[in-house]
Amino acid sequence: MLQGLSGKMHEVVSSFCLISLKKEIVSNEITRVYFKNLESEEITYYVEQYETLDKAGSYGIQDWIGLIGISSIEGSYFNVMGLPTAKLYDFLKYF
């Protein structure tokens, strides 16, 4: 999977739903992540040294591979980590 992401852009989409007896709000966040071309040695090192099997997309942006392999992102960093916290907070303020 990491080889497939190498040198490409992919989108991370996260959604959340807030429900009460009076209303329901559903929203999502899309973040574009750009990987540099990863060398096979870099991928091998990451897979051998880090927990990759429990990661959606096979990587953690906060891990070593994110530090050396991601050239840029468009959108929320925390969305890529798993939850668009700023957007969720804005919705919770007025929920």
PDB file of N, CA, C and O in Angstrom:
ATOM      1  N   MET A   1       0.826  -1.192   0.000  1.00  0.00           N
ATOM      2  CA  MET A   1       0.000   0.000   0.000  1.00  0.00           C
ATOM      3  C   MET A   1       0.875   1.262   0.000  1.00  0.00           C
ATOM      4  O   MET A   1       0.577   2.220  -0.713  1.00  0.00           O
ATOM      5  N   LEU A   2       1.948   1.267   0.793  1.00  0.00           N
ATOM      6  CA  LEU A   2       2.838   2.434   0.817  1.00  0.00           C
ATOM      7  C   LEU A   2       3.492   2.664  -0.532  1.00  0.00           C
ATOM      8  O   LEU A   2       3.665   3.809  -0.950  1.00  0.00           O
ATOM      9  N   GLN A   3       3.854   1.599  -1.214  1.00  0.00           N
ATOM     10  CA  GLN A   3       4.427   1.749  -2.552  1.00  0.00           C
ATOM     11  C   GLN A   3       3.411   2.392  -3.491  1.00  0.00           C
ATOM     12  O   GLN A   3       3.770   3.198  -4.350  1.00  0.00           O
ATOM     13  N   GLY A   4       2.138   2.028  -3.322  1.00  0.00           N
ATOM     14  CA  GLY A   4       1.084   2.616  -4.138  1.00  0.00           C
ATOM     15  C   GLY A   4       0.850   4.090  -3.847  1.00  0.00           C
ATOM     16  O   GLY A   4       0.426   4.832  -4.734  1.00  0.00           O
ATOM     17  N   LEU A   5       1.119   4.528  -2.620  1.00  0.00           N
ATOM     18  CA  LEU A   5       0.969   5.944  -2.244  1.00  0.00           C
ATOM     19  C   LEU A   5       2.186   6.777  -2.656  1.00  0.00           C
ATOM     20  O   LEU A   5       2.100   7.996  -2.801  1.00  0.00           O
ATOM     21  N   SER A   6       3.311   6.101  -2.841  1.00  0.00           N
ATOM     22  CA  SER A   6       4.571   6.779  -3.139  1.00  0.00           C
ATOM     23  C   SER A   6       4.461   7.653  -4.389  1.00  0.00           C
ATOM     24  O   SER A   6       4.040   7.197  -5.452  1.00  0.00           O
ATOM     25  N   GLY A   7       4.852   8.921  -4.233  1.00  0.00           N
ATOM     26  CA  GLY A   7       4.857   9.846  -5.358  1.00  0.00           C
ATOM     27  C   GLY A   7       3.487  10.337  -5.784  1.00  0.00           C
ATOM     28  O   GLY A   7       3.352  10.952  -6.842  1.00  0.00           O
ATOM     29  N   LYS A   8       2.481  10.077  -4.985  1.00  0.00           N
ATOM     30  CA  LYS A   8       1.123  10.431  -5.381  1.00  0.00           C
ATOM     31  C   LYS A   8       0.399  11.222  -4.300  1.00  0.00           C
ATOM     32  O   LYS A   8       0.849  11.333  -3.160  1.00  0.00           O
ATOM     33  N   MET A   9      -0.747  11.767  -4.712  1.00  0.00           N
ATOM     34  CA  MET A   9      -1.661  12.426  -3.790  1.00  0.00           C
ATOM     35  C   MET A   9      -2.807  11.463  -3.510  1.00  0.00           C
ATOM     36  O   MET A   9      -3.268  10.755  -4.404  1.00  0.00           O
ATOM     37  N   HIS A  10      -3.260  11.444  -2.266  1.00  0.00           N
ATOM     38  CA  HIS A  10      -4.475  10.718  -1.934  1.00  0.00           C
ATOM     39  C   HIS A  10      -5.302  11.571  -0.993  1.00  0.00           C
ATOM     40  O   HIS A  10      -4.792  12.507  -0.378  1.00  0.00           O
ATOM     41  N   GLU A  11      -6.569  11.247  -0.886  1.00  0.00           N
ATOM     42  CA  GLU A  11      -7.467  11.999  -0.022  1.00  0.00           C
ATOM     43  C   GLU A  11      -7.850  11.161   1.187  1.00  0.00           C
ATOM     44  O   GLU A  11      -8.148   9.972   1.072  1.00  0.00           O
ATOM     45  N   VAL A  12      -7.836  11.804   2.345  1.00  0.00           N
ATOM     46  CA  VAL A  12      -8.305  11.187   3.581  1.00  0.00           C
ATOM     47  C   VAL A  12      -9.641  11.836   3.908  1.00  0.00           C
ATOM     48  O   VAL A  12      -9.735  13.057   4.032  1.00  0.00           O
ATOM     49  N   VAL A  13     -10.669  11.015   4.047  1.00  0.00           N
ATOM     50  CA  VAL A  13     -12.009  11.509   4.335  1.00  0.00           C
ATOM     51  C   VAL A  13     -12.450  10.961   5.689  1.00  0.00           C
ATOM     52  O   VAL A  13     -12.447   9.750   5.909  1.00  0.00           O
ATOM     53  N   SER A  14     -12.825  11.854   6.584  1.00  0.00           N
ATOM     54  CA  SER A  14     -13.374  11.457   7.884  1.00  0.00           C
ATOM     55  C   SER A  14     -14.740  12.116   8.037  1.00  0.00           C
ATOM     56  O   SER A  14     -14.962  13.236   7.579  1.00  0.00           O
ATOM     57  N   SER A  15     -15.637  11.407   8.682  1.00  0.00           N
ATOM     58  CA  SER A  15     -16.984  11.924   8.905  1.00  0.00           C
ATOM     59  C   SER A  15     -17.347  11.810  10.374  1.00  0.00           C
ATOM     60  O   SER A  15     -16.800  10.982  11.102  1.00  0.00           O
ATOM     61  N   PHE A  16     -18.279  12.656  10.797  1.00  0.00           N
ATOM     62  CA  PHE A  16     -18.810  12.541  12.148  1.00  0.00           C
ATOM     63  C   PHE A  16     -20.285  12.920  12.123  1.00  0.00           C
ATOM     64  O   PHE A  16     -20.758  13.623  11.230  1.00  0.00           O
ATOM     65  N   CYS A  17     -20.987  12.435  13.129  1.00  0.00           N
ATOM     66  CA  CYS A  17     -22.415  12.696  13.260  1.00  0.00           C
ATOM     67  C   CYS A  17     -22.707  13.067  14.702  1.00  0.00           C
ATOM     68  O   CYS A  17     -22.288  12.367  15.624  1.00  0.00           O
ATOM     69  N   LEU A  18     -23.417  14.158  14.900  1.00  0.00           N
ATOM     70  CA  LEU A  18     -23.876  14.581  16.223  1.00  0.00           C
ATOM     71  C   LEU A  18     -25.387  14.414  16.251  1.00  0.00           C
ATOM     72  O   LEU A  18     -26.093  14.904  15.370  1.00  0.00           O
ATOM     73  N   ILE A  19     -25.876  13.717  17.271  1.00  0.00           N
ATOM     74  CA  ILE A  19     -27.305  13.429  17.360  1.00  0.00           C
ATOM     75  C   ILE A  19     -27.805  13.755  18.767  1.00  0.00           C
ATOM     76  O   ILE A  19     -27.183  13.397  19.767  1.00  0.00           O
ATOM     77  N   SER A  20     -28.925  14.432  18.813  1.00  0.00           N
ATOM     78  CA  SER A  20     -29.650  14.637  20.072  1.00  0.00           C
ATOM     79  C   SER A  20     -31.116  14.329  19.794  1.00  0.00           C
ATOM     80  O   SER A  20     -31.479  13.938  18.684  1.00  0.00           O
ATOM     81  N   LEU A  21     -31.938  14.505  20.791  1.00  0.00           N
ATOM     82  CA  LEU A  21     -33.378  14.286  20.580  1.00  0.00           C
ATOM     83  C   LEU A  21     -33.978  15.328  19.645  1.00  0.00           C
ATOM     84  O   LEU A  21     -35.028  15.097  19.045  1.00  0.00           O
ATOM     85  N   LYS A  22     -33.308  16.483  19.520  1.00  0.00           N
ATOM     86  CA  LYS A  22     -33.868  17.582  18.735  1.00  0.00           C
ATOM     87  C   LYS A  22     -33.250  17.746  17.355  1.00  0.00           C
ATOM     88  O   LYS A  22     -33.890  18.292  16.456  1.00  0.00           O
ATOM     89  N   LYS A  23     -32.017  17.284  17.170  1.00  0.00           N
ATOM     90  CA  LYS A  23     -31.400  17.499  15.857  1.00  0.00           C
ATOM     91  C   LYS A  23     -30.294  16.487  15.585  1.00  0.00           C
ATOM     92  O   LYS A  23     -29.836  15.755  16.463  1.00  0.00           O
ATOM     93  N   GLU A  24     -29.897  16.490  14.329  1.00  0.00           N
ATOM     94  CA  GLU A  24     -28.820  15.622  13.864  1.00  0.00           C
ATOM     95  C   GLU A  24     -27.967  16.398  12.869  1.00  0.00           C
ATOM     96  O   GLU A  24     -28.489  17.052  11.965  1.00  0.00           O
ATOM     97  N   ILE A  25     -26.665  16.321  13.042  1.00  0.00           N
ATOM     98  CA  ILE A  25     -25.733  16.977  12.128  1.00  0.00           C
ATOM     99  C   ILE A  25     -24.735  15.930  11.649  1.00  0.00           C
ATOM    100  O   ILE A  25     -24.147  15.208  12.454  1.00  0.00           O
ATOM    101  N   VAL A  26     -24.550  15.854  10.341  1.00  0.00           N
ATOM    102  CA  VAL A  26     -23.550  14.976   9.745  1.00  0.00           C
ATOM    103  C   VAL A  26     -22.608  15.855   8.918  1.00  0.00           C
ATOM    104  O   VAL A  26     -23.053  16.700   8.141  1.00  0.00           O
ATOM    105  N   SER A  27     -21.320  15.647   9.095  1.00  0.00           N
ATOM    106  CA  SER A  27     -20.349  16.430   8.342  1.00  0.00           C
ATOM    107  C   SER A  27     -19.126  15.567   8.040  1.00  0.00           C
ATOM    108  O   SER A  27     -18.923  14.512   8.641  1.00  0.00           O
ATOM    109  N   ASN A  28     -18.332  16.036   7.107  1.00  0.00           N
ATOM    110  CA  ASN A  28     -17.083  15.344   6.805  1.00  0.00           C
ATOM    111  C   ASN A  28     -15.978  16.339   6.509  1.00  0.00           C
ATOM    112  O   ASN A  28     -16.227  17.528   6.309  1.00  0.00           O
ATOM    113  N   GLU A  29     -14.776  15.842   6.486  1.00  0.00           N
ATOM    114  CA  GLU A  29     -13.586  16.643   6.196  1.00  0.00           C
ATOM    115  C   GLU A  29     -12.751  15.865   5.195  1.00  0.00           C
ATOM    116  O   GLU A  29     -12.577  14.655   5.335  1.00  0.00           O
ATOM    117  N   ILE A  30     -12.238  16.549   4.191  1.00  0.00           N
ATOM    118  CA  ILE A  30     -11.371  15.923   3.192  1.00  0.00           C
ATOM    119  C   ILE A  30     -10.021  16.619   3.238  1.00  0.00           C
ATOM    120  O   ILE A  30      -9.938  17.845   3.165  1.00  0.00           O
ATOM    121  N   THR A  31      -8.968  15.825   3.361  1.00  0.00           N
ATOM    122  CA  THR A  31      -7.598  16.342   3.376  1.00  0.00           C
ATOM    123  C   THR A  31      -6.809  15.650   2.273  1.00  0.00           C
ATOM    124  O   THR A  31      -6.850  14.427   2.137  1.00  0.00           O
ATOM    125  N   ARG A  32      -6.097  16.441   1.492  1.00  0.00           N
ATOM    126  CA  ARG A  32      -5.225  15.880   0.452  1.00  0.00           C
ATOM    127  C   ARG A  32      -3.815  15.724   1.022  1.00  0.00           C
ATOM    128  O   ARG A  32      -3.255  16.654   1.602  1.00  0.00           O
ATOM    129  N   VAL A  33      -3.259  14.532   0.842  1.00  0.00           N
ATOM    130  CA  VAL A  33      -1.918  14.218   1.341  1.00  0.00           C
ATOM    131  C   VAL A  33      -1.038  13.878   0.144  1.00  0.00           C
ATOM    132  O   VAL A  33      -1.403  13.052  -0.693  1.00  0.00           O
ATOM    133  N   TYR A  34       0.125  14.522   0.072  1.00  0.00           N
ATOM    134  CA  TYR A  34       1.070  14.306  -1.029  1.00  0.00           C
ATOM    135  C   TYR A  34       2.324  13.617  -0.496  1.00  0.00           C
ATOM    136  O   TYR A  34       3.014  14.142   0.378  1.00  0.00           O
ATOM    137  N   PHE A  35       2.604  12.442  -1.035  1.00  0.00           N
ATOM    138  CA  PHE A  35       3.824  11.716  -0.684  1.00  0.00           C
ATOM    139  C   PHE A  35       4.904  11.987  -1.709  1.00  0.00           C
ATOM    140  O   PHE A  35       4.622  12.098  -2.902  1.00  0.00           O
ATOM    141  N   LYS A  36       6.136  12.094  -1.250  1.00  0.00           N
ATOM    142  CA  LYS A  36       7.276  12.114  -2.159  1.00  0.00           C
ATOM    143  C   LYS A  36       7.464  10.688  -2.678  1.00  0.00           C
ATOM    144  O   LYS A  36       6.792   9.767  -2.214  1.00  0.00           O
ATOM    145  N   ASN A  37       8.364  10.504  -3.627  1.00  0.00           N
ATOM    146  CA  ASN A  37       8.713   9.162  -4.070  1.00  0.00           C
ATOM    147  C   ASN A  37       9.500   8.490  -2.951  1.00  0.00           C
ATOM    148  O   ASN A  37      10.579   8.947  -2.575  1.00  0.00           O
ATOM    149  N   LEU A  38       8.954   7.414  -2.432  1.00  0.00           N
ATOM    150  CA  LEU A  38       9.596   6.689  -1.336  1.00  0.00           C
ATOM    151  C   LEU A  38      10.522   5.617  -1.898  1.00  0.00           C
ATOM    152  O   LEU A  38      10.172   4.908  -2.841  1.00  0.00           O
ATOM    153  N   GLU A  39      11.693   5.511  -1.314  1.00  0.00           N
ATOM    154  CA  GLU A  39      12.608   4.441  -1.691  1.00  0.00           C
ATOM    155  C   GLU A  39      12.157   3.151  -1.013  1.00  0.00           C
ATOM    156  O   GLU A  39      11.581   3.189   0.074  1.00  0.00           O
ATOM    157  N   SER A  40      12.413   2.026  -1.642  1.00  0.00           N
ATOM    158  CA  SER A  40      11.987   0.747  -1.073  1.00  0.00           C
ATOM    159  C   SER A  40      12.613   0.509   0.300  1.00  0.00           C
ATOM    160  O   SER A  40      11.998  -0.122   1.159  1.00  0.00           O
ATOM    161  N   GLU A  41      13.833   1.012   0.511  1.00  0.00           N
ATOM    162  CA  GLU A  41      14.483   0.875   1.816  1.00  0.00           C
ATOM    163  C   GLU A  41      13.749   1.662   2.888  1.00  0.00           C
ATOM    164  O   GLU A  41      13.677   1.227   4.037  1.00  0.00           O
ATOM    165  N   GLU A  42      13.204   2.813   2.526  1.00  0.00           N
ATOM    166  CA  GLU A  42      12.438   3.617   3.478  1.00  0.00           C
ATOM    167  C   GLU A  42      11.148   2.905   3.865  1.00  0.00           C
ATOM    168  O   GLU A  42      10.774   2.889   5.038  1.00  0.00           O
ATOM    169  N   ILE A  43      10.479   2.328   2.903  1.00  0.00           N
ATOM    170  CA  ILE A  43       9.249   1.592   3.175  1.00  0.00           C
ATOM    171  C   ILE A  43       9.541   0.378   4.053  1.00  0.00           C
ATOM    172  O   ILE A  43       8.827   0.122   5.023  1.00  0.00           O
ATOM    173  N   THR A  44      10.583  -0.363   3.712  1.00  0.00           N
ATOM    174  CA  THR A  44      10.954  -1.547   4.496  1.00  0.00           C
ATOM    175  C   THR A  44      11.284  -1.167   5.932  1.00  0.00           C
ATOM    176  O   THR A  44      10.833  -1.828   6.867  1.00  0.00           O
ATOM    177  N   TYR A  45      12.065  -0.109   6.115  1.00  0.00           N
ATOM    178  CA  TYR A  45      12.415   0.348   7.462  1.00  0.00           C
ATOM    179  C   TYR A  45      11.154   0.690   8.249  1.00  0.00           C
ATOM    180  O   TYR A  45      11.013   0.276   9.400  1.00  0.00           O
ATOM    181  N   TYR A  46      10.247   1.432   7.650  1.00  0.00           N
ATOM    182  CA  TYR A  46       9.031   1.847   8.341  1.00  0.00           C
ATOM    183  C   TYR A  46       8.183   0.637   8.746  1.00  0.00           C
ATOM    184  O   TYR A  46       7.716   0.554   9.882  1.00  0.00           O
ATOM    185  N   VAL A  47       7.989  -0.290   7.818  1.00  0.00           N
ATOM    186  CA  VAL A  47       7.167  -1.469   8.099  1.00  0.00           C
ATOM    187  C   VAL A  47       7.792  -2.324   9.200  1.00  0.00           C
ATOM    188  O   VAL A  47       7.076  -2.897  10.022  1.00  0.00           O
ATOM    189  N   GLU A  48       9.107  -2.412   9.221  1.00  0.00           N
ATOM    190  CA  GLU A  48       9.781  -3.235  10.228  1.00  0.00           C
ATOM    191  C   GLU A  48       9.883  -2.562  11.597  1.00  0.00           C
ATOM    192  O   GLU A  48       9.938  -3.254  12.613  1.00  0.00           O
ATOM    193  N   GLN A  49       9.908  -1.244  11.645  1.00  0.00           N
ATOM    194  CA  GLN A  49      10.142  -0.530  12.897  1.00  0.00           C
ATOM    195  C   GLN A  49       8.885   0.062  13.537  1.00  0.00           C
ATOM    196  O   GLN A  49       8.914   0.422  14.714  1.00  0.00           O
ATOM    197  N   TYR A  50       7.797   0.169  12.800  1.00  0.00           N
ATOM    198  CA  TYR A  50       6.598   0.830  13.307  1.00  0.00           C
ATOM    199  C   TYR A  50       5.386  -0.082  13.179  1.00  0.00           C
ATOM    200  O   TYR A  50       5.378  -1.022  12.384  1.00  0.00           O
ATOM    201  N   GLU A  51       4.373   0.210  13.968  1.00  0.00           N
ATOM    202  CA  GLU A  51       3.111  -0.526  13.914  1.00  0.00           C
ATOM    203  C   GLU A  51       2.329  -0.039  12.702  1.00  0.00           C
ATOM    204  O   GLU A  51       1.746   1.045  12.735  1.00  0.00           O
ATOM    205  N   THR A  52       2.312  -0.813  11.656  1.00  0.00           N
ATOM    206  CA  THR A  52       1.635  -0.383  10.425  1.00  0.00           C
ATOM    207  C   THR A  52       0.325  -1.118  10.174  1.00  0.00           C
ATOM    208  O   THR A  52      -0.517  -0.637   9.415  1.00  0.00           O
ATOM    209  N   LEU A  53       0.143  -2.265  10.796  1.00  0.00           N
ATOM    210  CA  LEU A  53      -1.028  -3.075  10.490  1.00  0.00           C
ATOM    211  C   LEU A  53      -2.313  -2.525  11.093  1.00  0.00           C
ATOM    212  O   LEU A  53      -3.405  -2.909  10.674  1.00  0.00           O
ATOM    213  N   ASP A  54      -2.196  -1.622  12.078  1.00  0.00           N
ATOM    214  CA  ASP A  54      -3.398  -1.050  12.678  1.00  0.00           C
ATOM    215  C   ASP A  54      -3.695   0.355  12.161  1.00  0.00           C
ATOM    216  O   ASP A  54      -4.480   1.087  12.764  1.00  0.00           O
ATOM    217  N   LYS A  55      -3.076   0.728  11.056  1.00  0.00           N
ATOM    218  CA  LYS A  55      -3.250   2.069  10.505  1.00  0.00           C
ATOM    219  C   LYS A  55      -4.117   2.027   9.248  1.00  0.00           C
ATOM    220  O   LYS A  55      -3.866   1.240   8.336  1.00  0.00           O
ATOM    221  N   ALA A  56      -5.126   2.872   9.212  1.00  0.00           N
ATOM    222  CA  ALA A  56      -5.879   3.042   7.982  1.00  0.00           C
ATOM    223  C   ALA A  56      -4.933   3.669   6.961  1.00  0.00           C
ATOM    224  O   ALA A  56      -4.304   4.688   7.247  1.00  0.00           O
ATOM    225  N   GLY A  57      -4.830   3.089   5.810  1.00  0.00           N
ATOM    226  CA  GLY A  57      -3.908   3.615   4.808  1.00  0.00           C
ATOM    227  C   GLY A  57      -2.484   3.149   4.998  1.00  0.00           C
ATOM    228  O   GLY A  57      -1.615   3.520   4.209  1.00  0.00           O
ATOM    229  N   SER A  58      -2.212   2.357   6.006  1.00  0.00           N
ATOM    230  CA  SER A  58      -0.913   1.722   6.293  1.00  0.00           C
ATOM    231  C   SER A  58       0.151   2.657   6.855  1.00  0.00           C
ATOM    232  O   SER A  58       1.310   2.259   6.974  1.00  0.00           O
ATOM    233  N   TYR A  59      -0.212   3.890   7.204  1.00  0.00           N
ATOM    234  CA  TYR A  59       0.780   4.789   7.787  1.00  0.00           C
ATOM    235  C   TYR A  59       0.135   5.707   8.813  1.00  0.00           C
ATOM    236  O   TYR A  59      -1.074   5.939   8.796  1.00  0.00           O
ATOM    237  N   GLY A  60       0.970   6.222   9.704  1.00  0.00           N
ATOM    238  CA  GLY A  60       0.557   7.266  10.631  1.00  0.00           C
ATOM    239  C   GLY A  60       1.294   8.542  10.255  1.00  0.00           C
ATOM    240  O   GLY A  60       2.524   8.561  10.213  1.00  0.00           O
ATOM    241  N   ILE A  61       0.564   9.587   9.985  1.00  0.00           N
ATOM    242  CA  ILE A  61       1.199  10.847   9.577  1.00  0.00           C
ATOM    243  C   ILE A  61       2.134  11.366  10.660  1.00  0.00           C
ATOM    244  O   ILE A  61       3.090  12.084  10.365  1.00  0.00           O
ATOM    245  N   GLN A  62       1.862  11.006  11.922  1.00  0.00           N
ATOM    246  CA  GLN A  62       2.681  11.453  13.037  1.00  0.00           C
ATOM    247  C   GLN A  62       3.928  10.588  13.219  1.00  0.00           C
ATOM    248  O   GLN A  62       4.797  10.920  14.025  1.00  0.00           O
ATOM    249  N   ASP A  63       4.025   9.483  12.479  1.00  0.00           N
ATOM    250  CA  ASP A  63       5.172   8.576  12.569  1.00  0.00           C
ATOM    251  C   ASP A  63       6.319   9.059  11.687  1.00  0.00           C
ATOM    252  O   ASP A  63       6.214  10.072  10.995  1.00  0.00           O
ATOM    253  N   TRP A  64       7.397   8.319  11.730  1.00  0.00           N
ATOM    254  CA  TRP A  64       8.611   8.621  10.954  1.00  0.00           C
ATOM    255  C   TRP A  64       8.303   8.797   9.468  1.00  0.00           C
ATOM    256  O   TRP A  64       8.818   9.717   8.831  1.00  0.00           O
ATOM    257  N   ILE A  65       7.468   7.921   8.916  1.00  0.00           N
ATOM    258  CA  ILE A  65       7.174   8.003   7.483  1.00  0.00           C
ATOM    259  C   ILE A  65       6.489   9.328   7.131  1.00  0.00           C
ATOM    260  O   ILE A  65       6.690   9.861   6.039  1.00  0.00           O
ATOM    261  N   GLY A  66       5.688   9.853   8.048  1.00  0.00           N
ATOM    262  CA  GLY A  66       5.072  11.157   7.818  1.00  0.00           C
ATOM    263  C   GLY A  66       6.096  12.275   7.825  1.00  0.00           C
ATOM    264  O   GLY A  66       5.997  13.227   7.052  1.00  0.00           O
ATOM    265  N   LEU A  67       7.069  12.155   8.692  1.00  0.00           N
ATOM    266  CA  LEU A  67       8.113  13.182   8.786  1.00  0.00           C
ATOM    267  C   LEU A  67       8.996  13.226   7.548  1.00  0.00           C
ATOM    268  O   LEU A  67       9.378  14.303   7.090  1.00  0.00           O
ATOM    269  N   ILE A  68       9.321  12.050   7.006  1.00  0.00           N
ATOM    270  CA  ILE A  68      10.258  12.024   5.875  1.00  0.00           C
ATOM    271  C   ILE A  68       9.573  11.845   4.526  1.00  0.00           C
ATOM    272  O   ILE A  68      10.168  12.134   3.488  1.00  0.00           O
ATOM    273  N   GLY A  69       8.326  11.371   4.529  1.00  0.00           N
ATOM    274  CA  GLY A  69       7.714  10.987   3.268  1.00  0.00           C
ATOM    275  C   GLY A  69       6.627  11.896   2.739  1.00  0.00           C
ATOM    276  O   GLY A  69       6.344  11.887   1.541  1.00  0.00           O
ATOM    277  N   ILE A  70       6.017  12.678   3.603  1.00  0.00           N
ATOM    278  CA  ILE A  70       4.926  13.535   3.141  1.00  0.00           C
ATOM    279  C   ILE A  70       5.488  14.903   2.783  1.00  0.00           C
ATOM    280  O   ILE A  70       6.088  15.587   3.612  1.00  0.00           O
ATOM    281  N   SER A  71       5.280  15.278   1.539  1.00  0.00           N
ATOM    282  CA  SER A  71       5.811  16.562   1.081  1.00  0.00           C
ATOM    283  C   SER A  71       4.877  17.715   1.428  1.00  0.00           C
ATOM    284  O   SER A  71       5.344  18.823   1.692  1.00  0.00           O
ATOM    285  N   SER A  72       3.570  17.477   1.433  1.00  0.00           N
ATOM    286  CA  SER A  72       2.630  18.535   1.829  1.00  0.00           C
ATOM    287  C   SER A  72       1.246  17.940   2.049  1.00  0.00           C
ATOM    288  O   SER A  72       0.942  16.824   1.625  1.00  0.00           O
ATOM    289  N   ILE A  73       0.415  18.733   2.735  1.00  0.00           N
ATOM    290  CA  ILE A  73      -0.993  18.375   2.881  1.00  0.00           C
ATOM    291  C   ILE A  73      -1.825  19.618   2.611  1.00  0.00           C
ATOM    292  O   ILE A  73      -1.372  20.745   2.810  1.00  0.00           O
ATOM    293  N   GLU A  74      -3.039  19.390   2.158  1.00  0.00           N
ATOM    294  CA  GLU A  74      -4.026  20.458   1.986  1.00  0.00           C
ATOM    295  C   GLU A  74      -5.212  20.084   2.857  1.00  0.00           C
ATOM    296  O   GLU A  74      -5.958  19.157   2.541  1.00  0.00           O
ATOM    297  N   GLY A  75      -5.382  20.799   3.938  1.00  0.00           N
ATOM    298  CA  GLY A  75      -6.485  20.502   4.834  1.00  0.00           C
ATOM    299  C   GLY A  75      -6.002  20.248   6.242  1.00  0.00           C
ATOM    300  O   GLY A  75      -4.953  20.740   6.657  1.00  0.00           O
ATOM    301  N   SER A  76      -6.777  19.478   6.966  1.00  0.00           N
ATOM    302  CA  SER A  76      -6.555  19.271   8.392  1.00  0.00           C
ATOM    303  C   SER A  76      -5.591  18.119   8.666  1.00  0.00           C
ATOM    304  O   SER A  76      -5.834  16.979   8.270  1.00  0.00           O
ATOM    305  N   TYR A  77      -4.502  18.435   9.346  1.00  0.00           N
ATOM    306  CA  TYR A  77      -3.544  17.418   9.797  1.00  0.00           C
ATOM    307  C   TYR A  77      -4.227  16.427  10.730  1.00  0.00           C
ATOM    308  O   TYR A  77      -4.000  15.222  10.630  1.00  0.00           O
ATOM    309  N   PHE A  78      -5.059  16.926  11.632  1.00  0.00           N
ATOM    310  CA  PHE A  78      -5.729  16.060  12.599  1.00  0.00           C
ATOM    311  C   PHE A  78      -6.761  15.150  11.941  1.00  0.00           C
ATOM    312  O   PHE A  78      -7.061  14.078  12.465  1.00  0.00           O
ATOM    313  N   ASN A  79      -7.301  15.561  10.811  1.00  0.00           N
ATOM    314  CA  ASN A  79      -8.171  14.676  10.046  1.00  0.00           C
ATOM    315  C   ASN A  79      -7.405  13.434   9.608  1.00  0.00           C
ATOM    316  O   ASN A  79      -7.934  12.324   9.667  1.00  0.00           O
ATOM    317  N   VAL A  80      -6.176  13.614   9.175  1.00  0.00           N
ATOM    318  CA  VAL A  80      -5.356  12.481   8.741  1.00  0.00           C
ATOM    319  C   VAL A  80      -5.023  11.590   9.934  1.00  0.00           C
ATOM    320  O   VAL A  80      -4.893  10.375   9.784  1.00  0.00           O
ATOM    321  N   MET A  81      -4.885  12.180  11.106  1.00  0.00           N
ATOM    322  CA  MET A  81      -4.637  11.382  12.317  1.00  0.00           C
ATOM    323  C   MET A  81      -5.884  10.605  12.733  1.00  0.00           C
ATOM    324  O   MET A  81      -5.778   9.627  13.473  1.00  0.00           O
ATOM    325  N   GLY A  82      -7.062  11.024  12.272  1.00  0.00           N
ATOM    326  CA  GLY A  82      -8.253  10.244  12.564  1.00  0.00           C
ATOM    327  C   GLY A  82      -9.511  11.005  12.890  1.00  0.00           C
ATOM    328  O   GLY A  82     -10.602  10.441  12.802  1.00  0.00           O
ATOM    329  N   LEU A  83      -9.403  12.288  13.270  1.00  0.00           N
ATOM    330  CA  LEU A  83     -10.601  13.049  13.612  1.00  0.00           C
ATOM    331  C   LEU A  83     -10.364  14.532  13.342  1.00  0.00           C
ATOM    332  O   LEU A  83      -9.401  15.104  13.852  1.00  0.00           O
ATOM    333  N   PRO A  84     -11.222  15.156  12.552  1.00  0.00           N
ATOM    334  CA  PRO A  84     -11.072  16.589  12.280  1.00  0.00           C
ATOM    335  C   PRO A  84     -11.521  17.417  13.490  1.00  0.00           C
ATOM    336  O   PRO A  84     -12.634  17.942  13.514  1.00  0.00           O
ATOM    337  N   THR A  85     -10.655  17.524  14.477  1.00  0.00           N
ATOM    338  CA  THR A  85     -11.030  18.084  15.777  1.00  0.00           C
ATOM    339  C   THR A  85     -11.485  19.539  15.706  1.00  0.00           C
ATOM    340  O   THR A  85     -12.429  19.913  16.402  1.00  0.00           O
ATOM    341  N   ALA A  86     -10.849  20.360  14.893  1.00  0.00           N
ATOM    342  CA  ALA A  86     -11.252  21.774  14.813  1.00  0.00           C
ATOM    343  C   ALA A  86     -12.672  21.897  14.262  1.00  0.00           C
ATOM    344  O   ALA A  86     -13.482  22.664  14.782  1.00  0.00           O
ATOM    345  N   LYS A  87     -12.964  21.144  13.219  1.00  0.00           N
ATOM    346  CA  LYS A  87     -14.306  21.190  12.643  1.00  0.00           C
ATOM    347  C   LYS A  87     -15.340  20.639  13.618  1.00  0.00           C
ATOM    348  O   LYS A  87     -16.422  21.207  13.766  1.00  0.00           O
ATOM    349  N   LEU A  88     -15.012  19.543  14.275  1.00  0.00           N
ATOM    350  CA  LEU A  88     -15.920  18.966  15.267  1.00  0.00           C
ATOM    351  C   LEU A  88     -16.189  19.961  16.394  1.00  0.00           C
ATOM    352  O   LEU A  88     -17.330  20.115  16.830  1.00  0.00           O
ATOM    353  N   TYR A  89     -15.146  20.632  16.862  1.00  0.00           N
ATOM    354  CA  TYR A  89     -15.300  21.626  17.928  1.00  0.00           C
ATOM    355  C   TYR A  89     -16.252  22.744  17.493  1.00  0.00           C
ATOM    356  O   TYR A  89     -17.130  23.151  18.253  1.00  0.00           O
ATOM    357  N   ASP A  90     -16.071  23.235  16.267  1.00  0.00           N
ATOM    358  CA  ASP A  90     -16.955  24.300  15.773  1.00  0.00           C
ATOM    359  C   ASP A  90     -18.412  23.854  15.760  1.00  0.00           C
ATOM    360  O   ASP A  90     -19.300  24.634  16.104  1.00  0.00           O
ATOM    361  N   PHE A  91     -18.666  22.623  15.373  1.00  0.00           N
ATOM    362  CA  PHE A  91     -20.035  22.111  15.378  1.00  0.00           C
ATOM    363  C   PHE A  91     -20.562  21.932  16.791  1.00  0.00           C
ATOM    364  O   PHE A  91     -21.724  22.231  17.064  1.00  0.00           O
ATOM    365  N   LEU A  92     -19.708  21.442  17.698  1.00  0.00           N
ATOM    366  CA  LEU A  92     -20.136  21.221  19.079  1.00  0.00           C
ATOM    367  C   LEU A  92     -20.479  22.525  19.802  1.00  0.00           C
ATOM    368  O   LEU A  92     -21.351  22.538  20.671  1.00  0.00           O
ATOM    369  N   LYS A  93     -19.807  23.608  19.456  1.00  0.00           N
ATOM    370  CA  LYS A  93     -20.081  24.894  20.092  1.00  0.00           C
ATOM    371  C   LYS A  93     -21.534  25.326  19.920  1.00  0.00           C
ATOM    372  O   LYS A  93     -22.111  25.956  20.806  1.00  0.00           O
ATOM    373  N   TYR A  94     -22.114  24.985  18.783  1.00  0.00           N
ATOM    374  CA  TYR A  94     -23.469  25.444  18.477  1.00  0.00           C
ATOM    375  C   TYR A  94     -24.487  24.320  18.429  1.00  0.00           C
ATOM    376  O   TYR A  94     -25.615  24.519  17.979  1.00  0.00           O
ATOM    377  N   PHE A  95     -24.102  23.154  18.886  1.00  0.00           N
ATOM    378  CA  PHE A  95     -24.997  22.005  18.817  1.00  0.00           C
ATOM    379  C   PHE A  95     -26.054  22.058  19.888  1.00  0.00           C
ATOM    380  O   PHE A  95     -26.893  21.162  19.972  1.00  0.00           O
TER     381      PHE A  95
END
